[in-house]
Amino acid sequence: MKIAMKAPDALKIHCKDKVFLKPKDVNAIKTELEKRRYNFTDKNLMIVLKSSKFLTRKGQAGTYSYVQRYPSIGHDENGK
């Protein structure tokens, strides 16, 4: 199992593990990260989710959910 030292890397690992195939709200994402012993601050997690290039945000303020933009991520954000 890979270990991420930063929230963006943890989300990438989750994406590769197909966690985001179905929309997940912020609480579900945080719970999933905590199961894997990641404890990022709420503020940090929200910034990373909002700026992620491989996730799409759906819904309205207070009820956002996040889902993968692509069927699977087998490369980094630079296409490698």
Biopython code that builds the backbone (N, CA, C, O; Angstrom):
import numpy as np
from Bio.PDB.StructureBuilder import StructureBuilder

atoms = [
    (1, "MET", "N", (0.842, -1.181, 0.000)),
    (1, "MET", "CA", (0.000, 0.000, 0.000)),
    (1, "MET", "C", (0.886, 1.243, 0.000)),
    (1, "MET", "O", (1.823, 1.356, 0.790)),
    (2, "LYS", "N", (0.572, 2.166, -0.897)),
    (2, "LYS", "CA", (1.303, 3.426, -0.940)),
    (2, "LYS", "C", (0.851, 4.322, 0.205)),
    (2, "LYS", "O", (-0.303, 4.278, 0.632)),
    (3, "ILE", "N", (1.781, 5.133, 0.692)),
    (3, "ILE", "CA", (1.468, 6.097, 1.739)),
    (3, "ILE", "C", (1.683, 7.488, 1.171)),
    (3, "ILE", "O", (2.725, 7.770, 0.579)),
    (4, "ALA", "N", (0.705, 8.348, 1.349)),
    (4, "ALA", "CA", (0.783, 9.727, 0.870)),
    (4, "ALA", "C", (1.127, 10.640, 2.041)),
    (4, "ALA", "O", (0.615, 10.468, 3.147)),
    (5, "MET", "N", (1.987, 11.598, 1.790)),
    (5, "MET", "CA", (2.362, 12.547, 2.832)),
    (5, "MET", "C", (1.547, 13.842, 2.743)),
    (5, "MET", "O", (1.562, 14.655, 3.667)),
    (6, "LYS", "N", (0.836, 14.027, 1.621)),
    (6, "LYS", "CA", (0.042, 15.236, 1.416)),
    (6, "LYS", "C", (-1.343, 14.840, 0.933)),
    (6, "LYS", "O", (-1.526, 13.790, 0.316)),
    (7, "ALA", "N", (-2.315, 15.696, 1.224)),
    (7, "ALA", "CA", (-3.700, 15.411, 0.862)),
    (7, "ALA", "C", (-3.898, 15.168, -0.638)),
    (7, "ALA", "O", (-4.631, 14.246, -0.997)),
    (8, "PRO", "N", (-3.274, 15.959, -1.537)),
    (8, "PRO", "CA", (-3.473, 15.681, -2.967)),
    (8, "PRO", "C", (-3.031, 14.271, -3.355)),
    (8, "PRO", "O", (-3.679, 13.615, -4.171)),
    (9, "ASP", "N", (-1.932, 13.811, -2.770)),
    (9, "ASP", "CA", (-1.439, 12.466, -3.079)),
    (9, "ASP", "C", (-2.381, 11.392, -2.531)),
    (9, "ASP", "O", (-2.578, 10.356, -3.166)),
    (10, "ALA", "N", (-2.958, 11.635, -1.363)),
    (10, "ALA", "CA", (-3.908, 10.683, -0.789)),
    (10, "ALA", "C", (-5.150, 10.568, -1.674)),
    (10, "ALA", "O", (-5.680, 9.473, -1.861)),
    (11, "LEU", "N", (-5.613, 11.691, -2.216)),
    (11, "LEU", "CA", (-6.773, 11.651, -3.108)),
    (11, "LEU", "C", (-6.452, 10.911, -4.404)),
    (11, "LEU", "O", (-7.300, 10.196, -4.937)),
    (12, "LYS", "N", (-5.244, 11.077, -4.907)),
    (12, "LYS", "CA", (-4.840, 10.359, -6.117)),
    (12, "LYS", "C", (-4.840, 8.850, -5.875)),
    (12, "LYS", "O", (-5.280, 8.078, -6.727)),
    (13, "ILE", "N", (-4.347, 8.441, -4.716)),
    (13, "ILE", "CA", (-4.348, 7.018, -4.372)),
    (13, "ILE", "C", (-5.786, 6.509, -4.290)),
    (13, "ILE", "O", (-6.093, 5.426, -4.789)),
    (14, "HIS", "N", (-6.665, 7.288, -3.663)),
    (14, "HIS", "CA", (-8.071, 6.898, -3.566)),
    (14, "HIS", "C", (-8.699, 6.792, -4.950)),
    (14, "HIS", "O", (-9.511, 5.903, -5.207)),
    (15, "CYS", "N", (-8.322, 7.693, -5.828)),
    (15, "CYS", "CA", (-8.857, 7.671, -7.192)),
    (15, "CYS", "C", (-8.409, 6.398, -7.907)),
    (15, "CYS", "O", (-9.210, 5.747, -8.577)),
    (16, "LYS", "N", (-7.147, 6.047, -7.768)),
    (16, "LYS", "CA", (-6.636, 4.817, -8.378)),
    (16, "LYS", "C", (-7.304, 3.584, -7.784)),
    (16, "LYS", "O", (-7.449, 2.567, -8.461)),
    (17, "ASP", "N", (-7.711, 3.671, -6.523)),
    (17, "ASP", "CA", (-8.396, 2.564, -5.846)),
    (17, "ASP", "C", (-9.905, 2.568, -6.138)),
    (17, "ASP", "O", (-10.660, 1.802, -5.538)),
    (18, "LYS", "N", (-10.323, 3.412, -7.036)),
    (18, "LYS", "CA", (-11.715, 3.492, -7.512)),
    (18, "LYS", "C", (-12.704, 3.918, -6.441)),
    (18, "LYS", "O", (-13.874, 3.536, -6.490)),
    (19, "VAL", "N", (-12.250, 4.704, -5.476)),
    (19, "VAL", "CA", (-13.129, 5.200, -4.418)),
    (19, "VAL", "C", (-14.108, 6.241, -4.972)),
    (19, "VAL", "O", (-15.224, 6.372, -4.471)),
    (20, "PHE", "N", (-13.691, 6.977, -6.001)),
    (20, "PHE", "CA", (-14.504, 8.073, -6.517)),
    (20, "PHE", "C", (-15.290, 7.713, -7.771)),
    (20, "PHE", "O", (-15.681, 8.608, -8.520)),
    (21, "LEU", "N", (-15.531, 6.435, -8.020)),
    (21, "LEU", "CA", (-16.329, 6.061, -9.187)),
    (21, "LEU", "C", (-17.772, 6.543, -9.044)),
    (21, "LEU", "O", (-18.423, 6.879, -10.033)),
    (22, "LYS", "N", (-18.261, 6.575, -7.811)),
    (22, "LYS", "CA", (-19.588, 7.114, -7.521)),
    (22, "LYS", "C", (-19.394, 8.374, -6.687)),
    (22, "LYS", "O", (-18.444, 8.453, -5.907)),
    (23, "PRO", "N", (-20.272, 9.358, -6.835)),
    (23, "PRO", "CA", (-20.127, 10.610, -6.066)),
    (23, "PRO", "C", (-20.070, 10.364, -4.564)),
    (23, "PRO", "O", (-20.824, 9.559, -4.017)),
    (24, "LYS", "N", (-19.156, 11.076, -3.913)),
    (24, "LYS", "CA", (-18.991, 10.986, -2.456)),
    (24, "LYS", "C", (-19.057, 12.391, -1.880)),
    (24, "LYS", "O", (-18.476, 13.324, -2.434)),
    (25, "ASP", "N", (-19.770, 12.540, -0.762)),
    (25, "ASP", "CA", (-19.775, 13.845, -0.110)),
    (25, "ASP", "C", (-18.516, 13.982, 0.749)),
    (25, "ASP", "O", (-17.771, 13.021, 0.945)),
    (26, "VAL", "N", (-18.303, 15.173, 1.243)),
    (26, "VAL", "CA", (-17.072, 15.467, 1.985)),
    (26, "VAL", "C", (-16.947, 14.570, 3.222)),
    (26, "VAL", "O", (-15.851, 14.105, 3.538)),
    (27, "ASN", "N", (-18.044, 14.326, 3.913)),
    (27, "ASN", "CA", (-17.989, 13.469, 5.112)),
    (27, "ASN", "C", (-17.590, 12.044, 4.764)),
    (27, "ASN", "O", (-16.822, 11.420, 5.497)),
    (28, "ALA", "N", (-18.105, 11.520, 3.646)),
    (28, "ALA", "CA", (-17.748, 10.165, 3.220)),
    (28, "ALA", "C", (-16.279, 10.097, 2.831)),
    (28, "ALA", "O", (-15.605, 9.107, 3.117)),
    (29, "ILE", "N", (-15.778, 11.140, 2.180)),
    (29, "ILE", "CA", (-14.369, 11.188, 1.785)),
    (29, "ILE", "C", (-13.491, 11.241, 3.031)),
    (29, "ILE", "O", (-12.502, 10.516, 3.138)),
    (30, "LYS", "N", (-13.863, 12.103, 3.964)),
    (30, "LYS", "CA", (-13.086, 12.230, 5.203)),
    (30, "LYS", "C", (-13.079, 10.913, 5.977)),
    (30, "LYS", "O", (-12.040, 10.514, 6.505)),
    (31, "THR", "N", (-14.223, 10.235, 6.051)),
    (31, "THR", "CA", (-14.314, 8.943, 6.738)),
    (31, "THR", "C", (-13.422, 7.908, 6.074)),
    (31, "THR", "O", (-12.729, 7.149, 6.752)),
    (32, "GLU", "N", (-13.440, 7.877, 4.749)),
    (32, "GLU", "CA", (-12.606, 6.934, 4.007)),
    (32, "GLU", "C", (-11.121, 7.211, 4.261)),
    (32, "GLU", "O", (-10.336, 6.281, 4.447)),
    (33, "LEU", "N", (-10.742, 8.486, 4.268)),
    (33, "LEU", "CA", (-9.347, 8.841, 4.548)),
    (33, "LEU", "C", (-8.961, 8.442, 5.976)),
    (33, "LEU", "O", (-7.859, 7.942, 6.204)),
    (34, "GLU", "N", (-9.858, 8.660, 6.928)),
    (34, "GLU", "CA", (-9.571, 8.314, 8.318)),
    (34, "GLU", "C", (-9.420, 6.807, 8.505)),
    (34, "GLU", "O", (-8.631, 6.364, 9.339)),
    (35, "LYS", "N", (-10.168, 6.017, 7.739)),
    (35, "LYS", "CA", (-10.018, 4.556, 7.801)),
    (35, "LYS", "C", (-8.597, 4.144, 7.433)),
    (35, "LYS", "O", (-8.069, 3.155, 7.941)),
    (36, "ARG", "N", (-7.997, 4.915, 6.546)),
    (36, "ARG", "CA", (-6.626, 4.630, 6.110)),
    (36, "ARG", "C", (-5.603, 5.424, 6.922)),
    (36, "ARG", "O", (-4.434, 5.523, 6.550)),
    (37, "ARG", "N", (-6.067, 5.984, 8.033)),
    (37, "ARG", "CA", (-5.243, 6.718, 8.997)),
    (37, "ARG", "C", (-4.702, 8.050, 8.478)),
    (37, "ARG", "O", (-3.658, 8.511, 8.939)),
    (38, "TYR", "N", (-5.392, 8.667, 7.535)),
    (38, "TYR", "CA", (-5.059, 10.029, 7.102)),
    (38, "TYR", "C", (-5.952, 10.982, 7.879)),
    (38, "TYR", "O", (-7.167, 10.795, 7.933)),
    (39, "ASN", "N", (-5.359, 11.993, 8.475)),
    (39, "ASN", "CA", (-6.108, 12.947, 9.293)),
    (39, "ASN", "C", (-5.771, 14.375, 8.881)),
    (39, "ASN", "O", (-5.133, 15.121, 9.624)),
    (40, "PHE", "N", (-6.215, 14.736, 7.682)),
    (40, "PHE", "CA", (-5.997, 16.086, 7.185)),
    (40, "PHE", "C", (-7.040, 17.016, 7.785)),
    (40, "PHE", "O", (-8.144, 16.586, 8.116)),
    (41, "THR", "N", (-6.693, 18.282, 7.924)),
    (41, "THR", "CA", (-7.657, 19.247, 8.457)),
    (41, "THR", "C", (-8.793, 19.429, 7.453)),
    (41, "THR", "O", (-8.624, 19.203, 6.255)),
    (42, "ASP", "N", (-9.946, 19.840, 7.959)),
    (42, "ASP", "CA", (-11.095, 20.090, 7.079)),
    (42, "ASP", "C", (-10.758, 21.145, 6.034)),
    (42, "ASP", "O", (-11.099, 21.004, 4.860)),
    (43, "LYS", "N", (-10.094, 22.189, 6.469)),
    (43, "LYS", "CA", (-9.731, 23.281, 5.550)),
    (43, "LYS", "C", (-8.824, 22.762, 4.445)),
    (43, "LYS", "O", (-9.049, 23.052, 3.270)),
    (44, "ASN", "N", (-7.806, 22.002, 4.808)),
    (44, "ASN", "CA", (-6.874, 21.462, 3.829)),
    (44, "ASN", "C", (-7.582, 20.533, 2.848)),
    (44, "ASN", "O", (-7.348, 20.597, 1.642)),
    (45, "LEU", "N", (-8.440, 19.680, 3.368)),
    (45, "LEU", "CA", (-9.167, 18.742, 2.523)),
    (45, "LEU", "C", (-10.077, 19.481, 1.538)),
    (45, "LEU", "O", (-10.134, 19.121, 0.362)),
    (46, "MET", "N", (-10.779, 20.498, 2.003)),
    (46, "MET", "CA", (-11.669, 21.261, 1.122)),
    (46, "MET", "C", (-10.888, 21.969, 0.016)),
    (46, "MET", "O", (-11.339, 21.995, -1.129)),
    (47, "ILE", "N", (-9.745, 22.535, 0.331)),
    (47, "ILE", "CA", (-8.919, 23.209, -0.673)),
    (47, "ILE", "C", (-8.466, 22.209, -1.727)),
    (47, "ILE", "O", (-8.517, 22.496, -2.923)),
    (48, "VAL", "N", (-8.029, 21.048, -1.291)),
    (48, "VAL", "CA", (-7.537, 20.027, -2.218)),
    (48, "VAL", "C", (-8.668, 19.491, -3.098)),
    (48, "VAL", "O", (-8.480, 19.306, -4.301)),
    (49, "LEU", "N", (-9.829, 19.243, -2.512)),
    (49, "LEU", "CA", (-10.964, 18.761, -3.301)),
    (49, "LEU", "C", (-11.377, 19.784, -4.351)),
    (49, "LEU", "O", (-11.651, 19.435, -5.500)),
    (50, "LYS", "N", (-11.418, 21.041, -3.947)),
    (50, "LYS", "CA", (-11.840, 22.105, -4.864)),
    (50, "LYS", "C", (-10.861, 22.283, -6.017)),
    (50, "LYS", "O", (-11.274, 22.579, -7.138)),
    (51, "SER", "N", (-9.574, 22.106, -5.758)),
    (51, "SER", "CA", (-8.560, 22.356, -6.785)),
    (51, "SER", "C", (-8.142, 21.105, -7.561)),
    (51, "SER", "O", (-7.314, 21.184, -8.468)),
    (52, "SER", "N", (-8.706, 19.966, -7.210)),
    (52, "SER", "CA", (-8.340, 18.719, -7.870)),
    (52, "SER", "C", (-8.692, 18.753, -9.349)),
    (52, "SER", "O", (-9.791, 19.159, -9.726)),
    (53, "LYS", "N", (-7.750, 18.323, -10.186)),
    (53, "LYS", "CA", (-7.965, 18.302, -11.633)),
    (53, "LYS", "C", (-8.597, 16.996, -12.098)),
    (53, "LYS", "O", (-9.019, 16.903, -13.251)),
    (54, "PHE", "N", (-8.674, 15.990, -11.240)),
    (54, "PHE", "CA", (-9.230, 14.706, -11.646)),
    (54, "PHE", "C", (-10.589, 14.413, -11.010)),
    (54, "PHE", "O", (-11.161, 13.345, -11.228)),
    (55, "LEU", "N", (-11.110, 15.369, -10.218)),
    (55, "LEU", "CA", (-12.439, 15.217, -9.625)),
    (55, "LEU", "C", (-13.352, 16.345, -10.087)),
    (55, "LEU", "O", (-12.897, 17.461, -10.337)),
    (56, "THR", "N", (-14.620, 16.050, -10.196)),
    (56, "THR", "CA", (-15.637, 17.037, -10.526)),
    (56, "THR", "C", (-16.521, 17.233, -9.306)),
    (56, "THR", "O", (-16.927, 16.271, -8.653)),
    (57, "ARG", "N", (-16.810, 18.489, -9.010)),
    (57, "ARG", "CA", (-17.683, 18.816, -7.879)),
    (57, "ARG", "C", (-19.106, 18.994, -8.394)),
    (57, "ARG", "O", (-19.334, 19.699, -9.377)),
    (58, "LYS", "N", (-20.052, 18.358, -7.733)),
    (58, "LYS", "CA", (-21.463, 18.452, -8.114)),
    (58, "LYS", "C", (-22.277, 18.903, -6.917)),
    (58, "LYS", "O", (-21.857, 18.733, -5.773)),
    (59, "GLY", "N", (-23.440, 19.475, -7.180)),
    (59, "GLY", "CA", (-24.331, 19.869, -6.105)),
    (59, "GLY", "C", (-24.260, 21.350, -5.805)),
    (59, "GLY", "O", (-23.744, 22.137, -6.599)),
    (60, "GLN", "N", (-24.786, 21.718, -4.647)),
    (60, "GLN", "CA", (-24.840, 23.103, -4.208)),
    (60, "GLN", "C", (-24.055, 23.255, -2.912)),
    (60, "GLN", "O", (-23.741, 22.277, -2.234)),
    (61, "ALA", "N", (-23.750, 24.496, -2.591)),
    (61, "ALA", "CA", (-22.988, 24.786, -1.378)),
    (61, "ALA", "C", (-23.592, 24.054, -0.182)),
    (61, "ALA", "O", (-24.797, 24.121, 0.056)),
    (62, "GLY", "N", (-22.753, 23.367, 0.554)),
    (62, "GLY", "CA", (-23.188, 22.618, 1.726)),
    (62, "GLY", "C", (-23.560, 21.176, 1.422)),
    (62, "GLY", "O", (-23.656, 20.355, 2.335)),
    (63, "THR", "N", (-23.772, 20.856, 0.139)),
    (63, "THR", "CA", (-24.137, 19.484, -0.234)),
    (63, "THR", "C", (-23.295, 18.992, -1.403)),
    (63, "THR", "O", (-23.751, 18.154, -2.181)),
    (64, "TYR", "N", (-22.089, 19.492, -1.538)),
    (64, "TYR", "CA", (-21.231, 19.085, -2.652)),
    (64, "TYR", "C", (-20.870, 17.610, -2.556)),
    (64, "TYR", "O", (-20.720, 17.050, -1.470)),
    (65, "SER", "N", (-20.736, 17.004, -3.723)),
    (65, "SER", "CA", (-20.176, 15.664, -3.816)),
    (65, "SER", "C", (-19.109, 15.690, -4.897)),
    (65, "SER", "O", (-19.111, 16.567, -5.761)),
    (66, "TYR", "N", (-18.202, 14.733, -4.847)),
    (66, "TYR", "CA", (-17.068, 14.689, -5.761)),
    (66, "TYR", "C", (-17.014, 13.324, -6.433)),
    (66, "TYR", "O", (-17.226, 12.291, -5.797)),
    (67, "VAL", "N", (-16.725, 13.339, -7.741)),
    (67, "VAL", "CA", (-16.664, 12.118, -8.523)),
    (67, "VAL", "C", (-15.527, 12.256, -9.536)),
    (67, "VAL", "O", (-15.185, 13.364, -9.948)),
    (68, "GLN", "N", (-14.947, 11.125, -9.931)),
    (68, "GLN", "CA", (-13.863, 11.133, -10.909)),
    (68, "GLN", "C", (-14.334, 11.712, -12.234)),
    (68, "GLN", "O", (-15.461, 11.464, -12.663)),
    (69, "ARG", "N", (-13.472, 12.480, -12.876)),
    (69, "ARG", "CA", (-13.776, 13.002, -14.207)),
    (69, "ARG", "C", (-13.553, 11.945, -15.276)),
    (69, "ARG", "O", (-14.199, 11.975, -16.323)),
    (70, "TYR", "N", (-12.653, 11.021, -15.021)),
    (70, "TYR", "CA", (-12.244, 10.023, -16.001)),
    (70, "TYR", "C", (-12.511, 8.628, -15.444)),
    (70, "TYR", "O", (-12.556, 8.459, -14.226)),
    (71, "PRO", "N", (-12.690, 7.624, -16.306)),
    (71, "PRO", "CA", (-12.974, 6.274, -15.829)),
    (71, "PRO", "C", (-11.927, 5.722, -14.874)),
    (71, "PRO", "O", (-12.278, 5.065, -13.894)),
    (72, "SER", "N", (-10.662, 5.972, -15.136)),
    (72, "SER", "CA", (-9.607, 5.551, -14.216)),
    (72, "SER", "C", (-8.409, 6.437, -14.432)),
    (72, "SER", "O", (-8.209, 6.984, -15.517)),
    (73, "ILE", "N", (-7.616, 6.575, -13.398)),
    (73, "ILE", "CA", (-6.414, 7.390, -13.461)),
    (73, "ILE", "C", (-5.226, 6.448, -13.401)),
    (73, "ILE", "O", (-4.943, 5.866, -12.353)),
    (74, "GLY", "N", (-4.537, 6.298, -14.507)),
    (74, "GLY", "CA", (-3.371, 5.438, -14.541)),
    (74, "GLY", "C", (-2.091, 6.213, -14.738)),
    (74, "GLY", "O", (-1.028, 5.641, -14.979)),
    (75, "HIS", "N", (-2.208, 7.530, -14.633)),
    (75, "HIS", "CA", (-1.048, 8.391, -14.844)),
    (75, "HIS", "C", (-1.198, 9.618, -13.954)),
    (75, "HIS", "O", (-2.246, 9.830, -13.346)),
    (76, "ASP", "N", (-0.153, 10.416, -13.884)),
    (76, "ASP", "CA", (-0.235, 11.615, -13.071)),
    (76, "ASP", "C", (-0.920, 12.740, -13.865)),
    (76, "ASP", "O", (-1.333, 12.526, -15.005)),
    (77, "GLU", "N", (-1.041, 13.910, -13.281)),
    (77, "GLU", "CA", (-1.753, 15.009, -13.910)),
    (77, "GLU", "C", (-1.057, 15.519, -15.168)),
    (77, "GLU", "O", (-1.678, 16.231, -15.957)),
    (78, "ASN", "N", (0.212, 15.178, -15.379)),
    (78, "ASN", "CA", (0.934, 15.602, -16.574)),
    (78, "ASN", "C", (0.811, 14.593, -17.706)),
    (78, "ASN", "O", (1.420, 14.762, -18.762)),
    (79, "GLY", "N", (0.028, 13.550, -17.489)),
    (79, "GLY", "CA", (-0.203, 12.551, -18.515)),
    (79, "GLY", "C", (0.854, 11.464, -18.563)),
    (79, "GLY", "O", (0.900, 10.699, -19.526)),
    (80, "LYS", "N", (1.698, 11.375, -17.554)),
    (80, "LYS", "CA", (2.776, 10.383, -17.528)),
    (80, "LYS", "C", (2.398, 9.195, -16.684)),
    (80, "LYS", "O", (3.187, 8.259, -16.547)),
]
sb = StructureBuilder()
sb.init_structure("model")
sb.init_model(0)
sb.init_chain("A")
sb.init_seg("    ")
for serial, (resi, resn, name, xyz) in enumerate(atoms, 1):
    if name == "N":
        sb.init_residue(resn, " ", resi, " ")
    sb.init_atom(name, np.array(xyz, "f"), 0.0, 1.0, " ", f" {name:<3s}", serial, name[0])
structure = sb.get_structure()
